[in-house]
Amino acid sequence: MMTMKKVRGLLLCLTILTVCSVVAEPETIELNIAIDDIEAVHIEGSKAWIKLADEPTIKLRTITTENIGNSLELTINAIPAVRNTIHSEISSGLIIVPVASDQLLNLLRSLSPARNK
């Protein structure tokens, strides 16, 4: 037969286990890059390499530094580009879009020839 003290102890253990087993969902951080914030673009097939100008590079570095473990949803002129988990700081300002949508590719191709390198 369980005493009240044992019941309280069991309930406390179950409460601790429940609290410890709750895993927080990663937060999704949204970042929209304006077309004017892009310094250079290189496109091969459906893959795009995008080099950001200095100011958006600093913003991306700050966001990634402060949000490791969270998800980053990056858009360019509100067009989805990349969604991925932040594993480390991104300081290079280089964004690789492995499979860009036709809409995004058309937008990136419309940049002036000076930025399409």
C-alpha positions in Angstrom: 0.0 0.0 0.0 1.3 3.4 -1.0 1.5 6.2 1.6 0.6 9.7 0.8 4.3 10.6 0.9 5.1 8.0 -1.8 2.2 9.2 -4.0 3.4 12.8 -3.8 6.9 11.6 -4.7 5.6 9.6 -7.6 3.6 12.6 -8.9 6.6 14.8 -8.5 8.7 12.3 -10.6 6.0 12.1 -13.3 5.8 15.9 -13.4 9.5 16.3 -13.8 9.6 13.6 -16.6 6.7 15.4 -18.4 8.5 18.8 -18.2 11.8 17.3 -19.3 10.2 15.5 -22.3 8.6 18.6 -23.7 10.7 19.7 -26.6 10.3 23.3 -27.8 9.6 23.7 -31.5 12.2 25.8 -33.3 11.1 29.3 -34.0 10.9 30.3 -37.7 12.7 33.5 -38.4 11.6 35.3 -41.6 13.9 37.5 -43.6 13.0 39.2 -46.8 15.8 40.5 -49.1 15.0 43.4 -51.4 16.3 43.1 -55.0 18.4 46.2 -54.4 20.2 44.4 -51.5 21.7 41.9 -54.0 25.2 42.7 -55.1 25.7 39.7 -57.5 23.9 36.7 -58.9 25.1 33.6 -60.6 22.6 31.1 -62.0 23.3 27.6 -63.3 20.1 25.7 -64.3 17.8 26.0 -61.3 20.6 26.7 -58.8 21.3 30.3 -57.8 24.2 31.9 -55.9 23.3 35.3 -54.5 25.8 37.7 -53.0 24.3 40.3 -50.7 25.5 43.9 -50.3 27.2 44.9 -47.0 24.1 46.0 -45.0 22.0 42.9 -45.6 25.1 40.7 -45.0 25.4 42.3 -41.5 21.7 41.8 -40.9 21.9 38.1 -42.0 25.0 37.6 -39.8 23.2 39.1 -36.8 20.0 37.0 -37.3 21.9 33.8 -37.8 24.2 34.4 -34.8 21.2 35.1 -32.5 19.0 32.2 -33.8 21.1 29.1 -34.0 18.8 26.1 -33.9 15.8 28.0 -35.3 14.5 27.9 -38.8 15.2 30.6 -41.3 12.7 31.3 -44.0 14.4 33.6 -46.6 12.5 35.4 -49.3 13.6 37.7 -52.1 11.1 40.3 -52.9 8.5 38.1 -51.0 9.3 35.1 -53.3 10.4 32.0 -51.2 14.0 31.2 -51.7 15.4 29.1 -48.9 14.1 27.5 -45.7 16.6 25.8 -43.5 17.7 25.3 -39.9 20.3 27.7 -38.7 23.4 25.7 -37.7 26.0 28.5 -37.5 26.5 32.2 -38.2 26.4 33.1 -41.9 28.9 35.9 -42.3 29.8 35.6 -46.0 26.6 37.2 -47.3 26.4 34.4 -49.9 23.1 32.6 -50.2 22.8 29.4 -52.3 19.4 28.4 -53.5 19.7 24.8 -54.6 16.4 24.6 -56.5 15.0 28.1 -57.2 11.4 28.4 -58.4 10.8 29.7 -61.9 9.4 32.9 -60.4 12.6 33.5 -58.4 14.9 32.7 -61.3 13.0 35.1 -63.6 13.3 37.8 -60.9 17.1 37.2 -60.5 17.6 37.1 -64.3 16.0 40.5 -64.6 18.8 42.1 -62.6 21.1 44.4 -64.6 24.0 42.7 -66.4 26.4 44.4 -63.9 25.0 42.2 -61.1 24.7 39.0 -63.1 28.2 37.6 -62.9 
